[in-house]
Amino acid sequence: MAFMHFDESMQMIDDLAIKNYKTKQLPLMESQGFILAEDIVADHNSPEFPTSAMDGYAVIHKDLSLGRLHIGSINPAGSDLKEEVVSGMCIKTFTGSLMPHGADTLIPIENVKVDGDEIIIKTEVPQGFSVREPGENYAKGQMLIPKGTKIDFPQIGVMASLNIPQVTVYEKPTVAIISTGSELLELGEEQTSDAQIRSSNNYILEAIVKKYDGVPLQLGCIKDDKETITKNISDALNKADIVVTTGGVSVGDFDFVKDVIYELGCDVVFKGVRVKPGQHIMVARKEDKFIIGLPGFAYSSTVTALLYLVPLIEKLQQGQSAMHRVNATLKEPFIKRAKKAEFTACNVSLEKGRYYVDFEGKKVGSSAILTNMLGNVALLVTSEDDTSKEIGDEVSVLLFG
């Protein structure tokens, strides 16, 4: 079987087209963490009228040269003051109050001295000082938040100011998780044979799905027989947007997942990538639903889930990647072990604005060493053509967000 270049597999994921995105309306305060499915455009100016930015006195700027001004009235925030500022007088005005008609400047309280019903100008200010002009925050017709934005507290604040009680978002995709292997034990299940091992894949995948904005549907561990695998994957496809399996995609006598995916009428996007770990990764689709067959080893399934499952979760809601690559400097040598794209667990630190990488406590061995993901971990990324690296070399590192 020919394995494809890692970059080609990433491009194929990126090029996947979704015909029908799932959207729904949510109350504004339930939308945090969802991806916006509509553009948010201002339907008014903010502020609508000239507004005071400080506590002070609304004046006509040229009157500051008079030195003293009569206090006409008080203008609290929220009041609908009718009195206008005329030459020789001022109106006491508070933060957030509409500027009285006739005034073009606000002189702060700190710049004046009150003498009875007059103010004495101690320090003059420029014309227009502390006056918020209409549209300073945003202007009518202005695009404020484009669709595809993940909603957080700033977006909620802006939409509240626009009086948007309901917002249209992309539904978070449901991800069904199945671990295949007759040797696997669930949490709390009693071990009755030395050949049995405790499953971790389905639980770490559930945690990854939660972290990266999917809705996990935990279907647990199933036996390595074709009938069981067929029924479980078929049922999962009816319930979920993405079905992710671990194990059964290699070339062993009991690796049935790849065969079942074909037999269920799915279109295989690709099978087999020159990547370490996880070269037997398989991605297929059925209309707008996807199946990802991950390797069975814990470290392999974790890394390939980050590389392939997370982008599909994002794609189904037009989101942006939470993971990103940065450049970092090696604190110790790196030995390139395979002519493949390699994703190697490393420790990453940020020192004086620069990222550094070391491998303290990271074990070299099979793709089952999940403990390598502990600590302040990232993935050092090397391509097929990269060679071993020396201390001080610059490398590419994938941060988990």
C-alpha positions in Angstrom: 0.0 0.0 0.0 1.4 3.4 -1.0 1.4 6.0 1.8 0.8 9.7 1.0 2.8 12.7 2.0 1.6 14.3 5.3 1.2 17.7 3.7 -1.0 16.1 1.0 -3.3 14.6 3.6 -3.6 18.0 5.4 -4.5 19.6 2.1 -7.2 17.0 1.5 -8.7 17.7 4.9 -8.6 21.5 4.1 -10.2 21.0 0.7 -13.2 18.9 2.0 -16.4 20.8 1.2 -19.5 20.7 3.5 -22.8 20.9 1.7 -25.1 21.7 4.6 -23.9 23.2 7.8 -26.0 22.7 10.9 -27.0 25.9 12.6 -29.3 26.9 15.5 -30.4 30.0 17.4 -29.4 30.4 21.0 -30.1 33.0 23.7 -27.2 35.4 23.7 -25.9 34.2 27.1 -25.9 30.6 26.0 -23.8 31.3 22.9 -20.4 31.6 24.5 -18.0 29.0 23.1 -20.0 28.6 19.9 -19.1 29.7 16.4 -21.1 32.6 15.0 -23.1 31.7 11.8 -24.1 35.2 10.8 -22.4 38.5 10.4 -23.1 41.1 13.1 -23.6 44.5 11.6 -24.3 47.7 13.6 -27.9 49.0 13.0 -27.1 52.3 14.8 -24.3 54.6 15.7 -22.7 54.2 19.1 -22.9 56.7 20.7 -25.9 58.0 18.8 -25.3 61.6 19.9 -22.3 63.5 21.3 -21.7 62.2 24.8 -19.5 63.2 27.8 -16.5 61.0 28.4 -15.8 62.4 31.9 -17.3 64.3 34.8 -16.9 68.0 34.2 -18.6 71.1 32.7 -20.0 71.4 29.2 -18.8 74.6 27.6 -18.4 76.6 24.4 -14.6 76.2 23.9 -14.0 79.9 23.0 -15.6 80.9 26.4 -12.7 79.3 28.3 -10.7 82.5 27.7 -13.3 84.4 29.8 -11.8 82.7 32.9 -15.1 82.4 34.7 -18.4 80.9 33.7 -21.8 80.7 35.2 -23.2 77.2 36.1 -26.6 77.0 34.4 -27.8 73.6 35.6 -26.8 69.9 36.2 -27.0 67.2 33.6 -26.9 63.7 35.1 -26.4 60.6 32.9 -29.8 59.5 31.5 -31.5 62.8 31.8 -33.2 64.5 28.8 -31.9 68.0 29.4 -33.6 70.7 27.4 -31.4 73.6 28.5 -28.8 74.8 26.0 -25.3 76.1 26.7 -25.0 79.8 25.7 -22.0 82.1 25.8 -20.8 82.9 29.3 -22.4 79.8 31.0 -21.7 76.1 31.4 -23.7 73.0 32.5 -22.3 70.5 35.0 -22.3 67.1 33.0 -21.4 63.6 34.1 -19.8 60.6 32.4 -22.2 59.1 29.9 -24.5 62.1 29.8 -25.5 63.5 26.4 -23.7 66.7 25.7 -26.1 69.7 26.1 -26.9 71.5 22.9 -24.6 74.4 22.2 -21.6 72.9 24.0 -18.6 71.6 22.0 -16.1 70.8 24.8 -16.1 69.3 28.3 -13.7 70.7 30.8 -12.9 68.2 33.6 -13.7 68.9 37.2 -10.0 68.8 38.0 -9.4 71.8 35.7 -11.7 74.2 37.5 -12.5 75.7 40.9 -16.1 76.2 41.9 -16.9 79.6 43.3 -20.5 79.8 44.3 -22.6 79.4 41.1 -19.5 79.9 38.9 -16.5 78.0 37.8 -13.0 79.5 37.6 -10.9 78.0 34.7 -7.6 76.8 36.1 -6.3 74.9 33.0 -7.7 75.1 29.6 -8.3 72.1 27.3 -8.5 71.7 23.5 -11.7 72.1 21.6 -13.8 68.9 21.7 -12.0 67.5 24.8 -13.7 64.5 26.4 -16.6 64.6 24.0 -17.5 61.2 22.4 -18.6 61.9 18.9 -21.4 59.9 17.2 -20.1 56.6 15.9 -16.9 56.7 18.0 -17.6 53.1 19.2 -19.1 51.9 16.0 -21.0 53.4 13.0 -24.3 52.3 11.6 -23.7 49.7 8.8 -20.3 48.7 10.1 -19.4 45.0 10.2 -18.5 44.3 13.8 -18.2 40.6 14.1 -17.9 38.3 11.0 -19.4 34.9 11.0 -16.9 32.2 11.8 -15.9 34.0 15.0 -15.8 32.1 18.2 -18.1 33.8 20.7 -16.5 35.0 23.9 -17.1 37.8 26.4 -16.2 40.7 24.0 -18.6 39.5 21.3 -21.3 39.0 23.9 -20.8 42.6 25.1 -21.0 44.0 21.7 -24.1 42.0 20.7 -25.8 43.1 24.0 -25.1 46.7 23.1 -26.8 46.0 19.8 -29.8 44.5 21.6 -29.4 41.1 20.0 -31.2 38.6 22.4 -30.8 35.6 20.0 -27.8 34.7 17.9 -27.4 32.1 15.1 -24.5 29.7 15.7 -23.1 26.6 14.1 -24.0 23.5 16.0 -21.1 21.8 17.7 -20.6 18.5 15.9 -21.4 15.3 17.8 -18.4 12.9 17.8 -19.1 9.3 18.5 -16.0 7.5 20.0 -15.4 3.8 19.7 -12.4 1.8 20.8 -12.0 -1.6 19.2 -10.0 -4.5 20.8 -11.1 -7.7 22.6 -8.3 -7.1 25.1 -9.6 -3.7 26.3 -11.1 -3.1 29.8 -13.4 -0.2 30.6 -12.9 2.0 33.7 -13.8 0.0 36.8 -14.0 -3.3 34.9 -12.3 -6.1 36.7 -9.2 -7.6 35.0 -9.5 -11.4 34.7 -6.5 -12.1 32.4 -2.9 -10.9 32.0 -3.7 -10.3 28.3 -6.2 -7.6 29.1 -5.2 -3.9 29.2 -7.0 -0.9 30.5 -8.5 1.3 27.7 -7.4 5.0 27.7 -8.0 5.9 24.1 -11.7 6.4 24.3 -11.3 8.7 27.4 -8.5 10.9 26.0 -10.5 11.2 22.8 -13.6 12.3 24.7 -11.4 14.9 26.5 -10.0 16.1 23.2 -13.5 16.5 21.7 -14.6 18.5 24.7 -11.5 20.7 24.6 -11.9 21.5 20.9 -15.6 22.3 20.8 -17.2 19.0 19.8 -19.9 17.1 21.7 -18.6 13.7 22.6 -20.8 10.6 22.4 -18.9 7.9 24.3 -19.7 4.5 23.0 -16.9 2.7 24.9 -14.9 -0.5 23.9 -16.1 -3.2 21.6 -14.8 -6.6 20.6 -12.6 -7.3 17.6 -15.2 -9.1 15.5 -16.5 -7.8 12.2 -20.2 -8.1 13.0 -19.9 -6.1 16.2 -17.7 -3.4 14.6 -20.1 -3.1 11.6 -23.2 -2.7 13.8 -21.5 -0.2 16.2 -20.1 2.0 13.4 -23.3 1.9 11.5 -25.3 2.9 14.6 -22.8 5.7 15.4 -23.1 7.1 11.9 -26.8 7.6 12.4 -26.3 9.4 15.7 -23.1 11.5 15.1 -21.5 13.9 12.7 -18.1 12.3 13.1 -17.3 8.7 14.1 -13.8 8.2 15.5 -12.5 4.7 16.1 -9.2 3.5 17.6 -7.6 0.2 16.5 -8.4 -2.1 13.6 -7.0 0.1 10.8 -3.6 -1.7 10.3 -3.0 -4.9 8.4 -3.5 -7.6 11.1 -5.9 -10.5 10.9 -8.3 -8.8 13.3 -8.1 -5.3 11.9 -11.7 -5.0 10.5 -12.4 -1.3 10.8 -11.0 -0.4 7.4 -13.0 -3.1 5.7 -16.2 -2.1 7.5 -15.8 1.5 6.4 -15.7 0.4 2.8 -18.6 -1.9 3.2 -20.8 0.8 4.7 -20.6 2.7 1.5 -18.3 5.5 2.7 -16.0 7.3 0.4 -12.4 7.0 1.6 -10.6 10.3 1.6 -7.3 8.7 2.2 -5.7 5.7 3.9 -2.1 5.6 5.0 0.1 8.7 5.5 3.9 8.9 5.9 3.6 10.2 9.5 5.1 9.1 12.8 3.2 8.2 14.8 0.0 6.9 13.2 0.8 6.0 9.6 -2.3 3.8 9.2 -4.7 6.8 9.8 -7.8 6.5 7.7 -10.4 9.2 6.9 -13.7 8.6 5.1 -16.9 10.4 4.6 -20.6 9.7 3.9 -22.3 12.8 2.7 -21.5 15.4 5.4 -20.5 12.8 8.0 -17.0 11.6 8.6 -15.3 8.5 9.9 -11.7 8.7 11.2 -9.9 5.4 11.9 -7.1 6.0 14.3 -4.3 3.6 15.4 -4.7 1.6 18.6 -1.6 2.7 20.4 -2.4 5.5 22.9 0.2 8.0 21.8 -0.5 7.4 18.1 -4.2 7.8 18.5 -3.8 11.0 20.6 -1.4 12.7 18.1 -3.5 11.7 15.0 -6.7 12.9 16.7 -5.0 16.3 17.2 -3.9 16.3 13.6 -7.0 15.0 11.8 -10.0 14.9 14.2 -9.7 18.5 15.5 -9.6 20.1 12.0 -12.8 18.2 11.1 -14.5 19.4 14.3 -13.6 22.9 13.3 -14.5 22.5 9.7 -18.1 21.4 10.5 -18.6 24.8 12.3 -16.4 27.0 10.1 -14.1 27.7 13.0 -10.5 28.6 13.3 -7.8 26.3 14.6 -7.1 26.6 18.3 -3.7 24.9 17.8 -1.0 26.8 16.1 2.7 26.5 15.2 5.5 28.6 16.6 9.2 28.7 16.1 11.3 27.5 19.0 15.0 27.0 19.9 16.4 23.6 20.9 18.0 23.3 24.3 19.3 19.8 23.5 19.8 17.8 20.3 17.0 16.1 18.4 17.5 12.8 16.6 15.4 12.3 13.5 14.4 8.7 13.6 12.2 8.2 10.5 11.9 9.5 6.9 8.4 10.6 7.7 6.7 13.7 9.1 7.3 13.2 12.8 5.4 14.7 15.7 7.6 14.3 18.8 6.4 15.1 22.4 8.6 17.8 23.9 8.6 20.3 26.7 8.1 23.9 25.7 8.9 27.0 27.7 8.5 30.7 27.0 11.5 32.7 28.2 11.9 36.4 27.5 9.4 36.2 24.6 11.0 33.2 22.9 10.0 29.6 22.9 12.5 26.9 23.9 12.3 23.1 23.6 13.8 20.2 25.6 13.0 16.5 26.0 13.6 16.0 29.8 11.5 13.0 31.0 10.4 12.1 27.5 10.9 8.4 26.7 12.0 6.9 23.4 10.2 3.8 22.4 6.9 2.6 20.9 3.9 4.7 20.0 2.2 3.5 23.2 4.0 5.8 25.7 1.1 8.2 26.5 2.9 9.6 29.6 5.1 11.5 27.1 2.1 13.9 26.8 2.4 14.9 30.4 3.9 18.2 31.5 4.1 21.5 29.6 4.0 19.6 26.4 3.9 20.4 22.7 4.7 18.5 19.6 8.0 19.2 17.7 7.2 19.0 14.0 9.7 17.7 11.5 9.1 16.9 7.8 10.2 14.0 5.7 13.2 15.8 4.5 14.4 17.2 7.9 17.5 15.7 9.5 18.6 15.6 13.1 19.0 18.9 14.9 21.6 20.5 17.2 21.4 22.7 20.3 20.4 26.2 19.3 18.7 25.1 16.0 15.3 26.6 15.3 12.4 24.2 15.0 8.7 24.2 14.5 6.5 23.4 17.5 2.7 22.7 17.5 1.0 24.3 20.6 -2.3 22.9 21.7 -4.0 26.3 22.4 
